[in-house]
Amino acid sequence: MNIHGTGCGILDCIYADEDFSGPGYRTAMSKTAGDGGLTPGRLVFSSALEQFMGRPYDEVMALLNGGKVPDTRNLGGPSAVSLAHASQMLADADNAFAVRYYGVRGGDETGDALEEKFSALPFADVKLLRKDCPNSRVDVLSDPRYDNGSGERTFVYRKGSLDEFYPADLTEDFFDAALAAFGGTALTPHLHDGLTPLLKKARRRGAVTEVNLVYDYRSELENPGQKWRLGLQDDAYSYIDLLLADQEEALKTSGKPAVQEAAAWFLEQGCGAAVITRGRKPLLFCAASGTAQRAGVFGAGRSLFQKAGLTALPVCEKVNRELAACPERRGDTTGCGDNFTGQVIAGLAKALAAGQESGIDLREICIPAVAAGGFCCFTVGGTYYEKEQGEKRRLLEPYISAYRSQLAPV
């Protein structure tokens, strides 16, 4: 089975021990939405941060942390990280699943490093079109003590190759997939604006479509406080089988004031199902029946998921207990949502491979994903590099089992 994904794949430069309460960070923190300052949990463009601070970016970093070098560099981006996790969960001796990433890279050393990071993962193929520009990168500033020790990070995006990623860069074989995943396209502006025809084409070629959102700083910068659009005409929803977002992304993309209203709105627009994560709070999911019909793929009048009203799932307590008991094991929260998404993609792929062309239980897809998202807290950066095939799957299994026990009726 082919699982093909595209969107944001980038090099994360991770600063793992920052202090958001320090004088430099207090100066750099946002005062109003979209003003270009740093905000915990959000992304800002380096150019906007420069304007906000009135000085070049290197001087800003010197003010924040003395201009130190990153603790590590890792594969990042909502598309690349989620697909990396899916590739690790689906790898087997039979090669029953082929996970492929389609993206771009810059022509500099950072682009070389990005390609090297991809090569250490069990993708069936990674297709990076080389662009004659610097590689895009994200500086991940992580404070493990923030929010009473729960930890948080803020992201500074440095533009480059992703801004030169066009729909025409996706080769025809991208659409030869059973599952087409689009991740973090708000950081690939040309793909984001062209999302609707890409989704339509994937659907037309028989693919199930999954979209996971990212903070849309471009929209927030251009139209502060206004609703974010998905697709050039805000018309992508009816071609999405499964939409994933965190709470802020869901509220801003739907334009609704409450997460419950946002979930309902996504289904009303034609999404087959929606999952909304909320950090340490229970996630919410819902699935339609009859609105996301798969005529010509699964047969007229049939839906991919079982109908589900708005349902909550709590966080994995085993992860919380172990982090509290062994704080030295704490990595950071970078990539938790992307690993959640990757597990959802893996679970959906397995369900499709098992012949479930309708009536898929979204709760069963989400349960292992909650454990996977929590497990990411034990590592620095979102991508886990295995010493041997199957290592991450083996390490994750006890957390999935414990989470199922946590959910079991007393």
C-alpha positions in Angstrom: 0.0 0.0 0.0 1.3 3.4 -0.9 1.1 6.2 1.6 2.3 9.5 0.1 2.7 12.8 1.9 3.8 16.3 1.2 3.9 19.7 2.9 6.3 21.0 5.4 9.6 19.1 5.8 12.3 21.2 7.4 15.4 21.2 9.5 14.7 21.9 13.2 17.6 23.6 15.1 16.7 22.8 18.7 17.7 24.9 21.7 16.6 22.6 24.4 17.2 24.6 27.7 15.9 28.1 27.2 14.4 30.3 29.9 11.3 32.2 28.7 11.3 34.2 32.0 14.8 35.7 31.3 15.2 39.4 30.4 15.9 38.8 26.7 12.8 36.6 26.2 10.6 39.1 28.2 11.7 41.8 25.7 11.0 39.5 22.7 7.5 38.3 23.8 4.5 39.3 21.7 2.3 42.1 23.1 -0.6 41.8 20.6 -1.6 39.1 18.1 0.5 39.2 14.9 2.9 41.8 16.1 6.0 39.7 15.3 7.0 38.9 18.8 7.6 35.4 20.3 4.6 33.5 21.7 5.0 30.1 23.5 3.5 27.4 21.4 3.4 29.5 18.2 5.6 30.1 15.2 6.9 33.5 14.0 8.8 34.5 10.9 12.4 35.6 11.6 11.8 38.7 9.4 8.8 39.7 11.6 10.8 39.1 14.8 13.5 41.3 13.4 11.0 44.1 12.8 9.5 43.6 16.2 12.9 43.8 17.9 14.4 46.4 15.6 17.6 44.5 15.1 19.0 41.7 12.9 18.1 38.1 13.8 21.6 37.1 14.9 21.5 40.0 17.4 18.1 38.9 18.6 19.4 35.4 19.3 22.4 36.8 21.1 20.0 38.7 23.3 17.9 35.6 24.0 20.5 33.0 24.7 23.9 34.5 24.1 24.0 33.3 20.5 24.8 29.7 21.5 24.7 26.9 18.9 21.7 24.5 18.7 21.8 21.5 21.1 20.8 19.3 18.2 19.5 19.5 14.6 16.6 17.2 13.7 14.1 16.5 11.0 11.1 18.7 11.5 7.9 19.8 9.9 4.3 18.6 10.3 4.5 16.5 7.1 8.0 15.0 7.4 7.8 14.2 11.1 4.4 12.6 11.0 5.3 10.5 7.9 8.6 9.5 9.6 6.7 8.1 12.5 4.2 6.4 10.2 7.1 4.8 8.3 8.6 3.4 11.6 5.3 2.0 12.7 4.5 0.4 9.3 7.9 -1.0 8.5 7.9 -4.8 8.2 9.7 -7.6 6.5 7.0 -7.9 3.9 7.2 -4.3 2.8 3.4 -4.2 2.8 3.4 -0.4 3.2 5.5 2.1 1.3 5.6 5.5 2.9 7.0 8.2 0.6 7.7 11.9 1.2 7.6 14.5 -1.6 9.3 17.8 -0.9 12.0 20.3 -1.7 15.4 21.2 -0.3 17.7 24.2 -0.6 21.1 24.2 -2.3 23.1 24.9 0.9 24.6 22.9 3.8 21.3 23.0 5.6 19.7 21.3 2.7 22.4 18.6 2.8 21.7 18.1 6.5 18.0 17.8 5.8 18.6 15.1 3.2 20.9 13.3 5.6 18.3 13.3 8.3 15.8 11.8 5.9 18.2 9.0 4.8 18.3 7.6 8.4 14.6 6.8 8.3 12.7 3.8 6.8 10.9 5.7 4.0 10.4 3.7 0.9 11.5 6.9 -0.9 12.2 10.6 -0.3 11.9 12.8 -3.3 13.4 16.2 -2.6 13.5 18.6 -5.5 16.6 20.8 -5.2 15.9 24.6 -5.3 18.5 27.3 -5.9 18.0 29.0 -2.6 18.7 28.5 1.1 17.0 25.7 2.8 14.1 26.6 5.1 14.8 26.0 8.8 13.1 26.5 12.1 14.8 27.5 15.3 13.0 25.7 18.1 13.4 27.5 21.4 12.3 25.1 24.2 11.8 25.9 27.9 11.3 22.7 29.8 10.3 24.5 33.0 7.6 26.6 31.4 4.0 26.1 32.7 5.0 24.6 36.0 7.3 22.1 34.5 5.1 20.9 31.6 7.4 22.6 29.1 6.7 24.6 26.0 8.5 25.8 22.9 8.3 28.7 20.5 9.4 28.5 16.8 11.2 31.0 14.6 10.8 30.2 10.9 13.6 31.2 8.5 12.2 31.4 5.0 13.8 29.5 2.1 13.1 26.5 -0.1 9.6 25.9 1.2 8.5 29.2 -0.2 9.6 27.9 -3.6 7.5 24.7 -3.3 4.7 24.7 -6.0 1.9 22.3 -6.8 3.6 21.6 -10.2 6.6 20.2 -8.2 4.6 17.2 -7.2 5.2 14.5 -9.8 2.3 12.4 -11.1 3.4 9.4 -9.1 2.5 11.3 -5.9 -1.2 10.6 -6.7 -0.6 6.9 -7.1 -1.5 6.4 -3.4 -4.1 4.7 -1.3 -3.6 7.5 1.3 -2.5 11.0 0.5 -1.4 13.1 3.5 -0.9 16.9 3.4 0.9 18.3 6.5 1.5 21.9 7.5 0.9 23.4 4.2 0.5 26.9 5.7 4.3 26.9 5.7 4.4 26.0 2.0 2.3 28.9 0.8 2.0 27.9 -2.9 0.9 24.4 -1.9 -1.5 25.8 0.7 -3.2 28.1 -1.8 -3.4 25.2 -4.3 -4.6 22.6 -1.8 -8.1 22.2 -3.1 -7.2 21.0 -6.6 -4.5 18.8 -5.1 -7.0 17.2 -2.8 -9.5 16.8 -5.7 -7.0 15.1 -7.8 -5.9 12.7 -5.1 -9.6 11.8 -4.5 -10.2 11.4 -8.2 -7.3 9.0 -8.3 -8.8 6.9 -5.5 -6.8 8.1 -2.4 -8.1 8.7 1.1 -7.1 12.2 2.1 -5.7 13.4 5.4 -4.8 17.0 6.3 -3.0 18.2 9.4 -2.8 21.9 10.1 -0.1 24.2 11.4 -0.2 27.7 12.8 -0.8 29.9 9.8 1.4 32.8 10.6 1.2 34.2 7.1 -2.6 34.7 7.5 -2.2 36.1 11.0 0.4 38.5 9.8 -1.6 39.7 6.8 -5.0 39.7 8.5 -4.6 39.8 12.3 -7.5 38.3 14.2 -9.3 37.1 11.1 -10.3 33.6 10.0 -7.6 31.6 8.3 -8.6 30.1 4.9 -7.9 26.5 3.8 -7.3 26.5 0.0 -7.3 29.7 -2.0 -11.1 30.1 -1.8 -11.4 28.4 1.6 -13.0 25.5 -0.2 -10.8 22.5 0.6 -13.0 20.9 3.3 -15.3 18.7 1.2 -12.3 16.9 -0.2 -10.8 16.0 3.2 -11.6 12.6 4.7 -9.8 13.4 8.0 -8.7 16.8 9.3 -6.4 17.1 12.3 -5.6 20.4 14.2 -4.7 21.6 17.6 -7.2 23.8 19.4 -5.9 27.2 18.3 -5.6 26.0 14.7 -9.1 24.6 14.8 -10.6 27.9 16.1 -8.7 30.1 13.7 -9.3 28.0 10.7 -13.1 27.6 11.4 -13.5 31.1 12.7 -15.5 29.8 15.6 -15.2 30.9 19.3 -15.4 27.4 20.8 -13.7 24.1 19.9 -17.0 22.2 19.9 -18.4 24.6 17.4 -15.2 24.3 15.3 -15.5 20.5 15.2 -19.2 20.8 14.0 -18.3 23.4 11.4 -15.6 21.2 9.9 -18.2 18.4 9.4 -20.7 20.9 8.0 -18.2 22.0 5.4 -17.8 18.4 4.2 -14.9 16.9 6.1 -15.4 13.2 6.8 -14.0 13.5 10.3 -12.1 15.9 12.5 -9.7 15.5 15.4 -8.7 18.4 17.6 -5.8 18.0 20.1 -5.6 20.3 23.1 -2.3 19.8 24.8 -2.8 18.4 28.3 -6.6 18.6 28.0 -8.6 15.7 26.4 -8.6 15.7 22.7 -11.9 15.8 20.8 -13.0 13.9 17.7 -16.1 13.5 15.6 -17.0 11.8 12.4 -19.9 12.3 9.9 -22.1 9.8 8.3 -23.2 10.3 4.7 -21.6 13.8 4.3 -18.2 12.5 3.2 -19.4 10.0 0.6 -16.8 8.2 -1.4 -18.7 7.7 -4.7 -16.6 6.0 -7.3 -14.1 4.9 -4.6 -15.9 3.1 -1.9 -19.3 3.2 -3.5 -22.1 5.8 -3.4 -23.6 6.6 -0.1 -20.8 5.0 2.0 -18.7 6.9 4.5 -15.1 6.1 5.6 -15.7 6.4 9.3 -18.4 5.3 11.7 -20.5 8.2 12.7 -19.3 9.7 16.0 -20.6 12.6 18.0 -18.1 14.9 19.7 -16.0 12.5 21.9 -13.2 13.2 24.3 -10.1 11.2 25.0 -7.7 12.1 27.9 -4.0 12.2 27.8 -1.9 9.1 28.6 -1.3 9.1 32.4 1.6 6.6 32.1 3.6 9.3 30.3 2.7 11.9 33.0 3.6 9.6 35.8 7.0 8.7 34.4 7.9 12.3 33.6 7.0 13.3 37.1 9.0 10.5 38.7 12.0 10.8 36.4 12.3 14.4 35.2 15.7 13.6 33.7 13.9 11.6 31.0 12.1 14.7 29.8 13.0 15.7 26.3 10.7 18.5 25.0 7.2 18.8 23.5 8.5 19.4 20.0 6.7 17.1 17.6 4.1 15.6 20.0 1.3 16.6 17.7 3.2 15.4 14.6 3.8 12.0 16.2 0.1 11.8 17.1 -0.7 12.5 13.4 1.8 9.9 12.2 0.2 7.3 14.4 -3.2 8.3 13.0 -1.8 7.9 9.5 -0.4 4.5 10.4 -3.6 3.3 12.0 -5.7 4.5 9.1 -3.4 2.8 6.6 -3.7 -0.5 8.5 -7.5 -0.2 8.6 -7.6 0.4 4.8 -5.2 -2.5 4.2 -7.4 -4.8 6.2 -10.3 -4.0 3.8 -12.2 -1.5 6.0 -13.5 0.7 3.2 -16.2 2.2 5.5 -17.2 2.1 9.2 -13.7 2.7 10.5 -13.8 3.4 14.3 -12.0 6.7 14.7 -11.6 6.1 18.5 -9.6 3.0 17.8 -7.4 5.1 15.4 -6.9 7.8 18.1 -6.1 5.6 21.1 -2.5 4.5 20.0 -2.0 8.1 18.6 -2.5 9.6 22.1 0.2 7.3 23.5 2.5 8.1 20.5 2.1 11.9 21.1 2.9 11.5 24.8 5.9 9.2 24.1 7.4 12.0 22.1 8.0 13.9 25.3 10.9 11.6 26.1 13.0 12.8 23.2 14.4 16.1 22.1 12.9 17.0 18.8 10.0 15.3 17.1 11.8 12.6 15.1 13.1 9.5 16.8 16.0 7.8 15.2 16.0 4.0 15.7 19.1 1.9 16.4 17.2 -1.0 14.6 14.0 -1.4 12.7 11.0 -1.8 15.0 12.7 -0.2 18.1 10.3 2.7 18.4 7.3 0.4 17.9 8.6 -1.9 20.6 9.2 1.0 23.0 5.7 2.5 22.3 3.7 -0.7 22.8 3.7 -0.6 26.7 2.3 3.0 26.6 -0.5 2.0 24.2 -1.3 -1.0 26.4 -1.3 1.2 29.6 -3.5 3.8 27.9 -6.0 1.1 26.9 -6.1 0.0 30.5 -6.6 3.6 31.6 -9.6 3.9 29.3 -11.1 0.6 30.4 -14.3 0.8 32.5 -13.8 0.4 36.2 
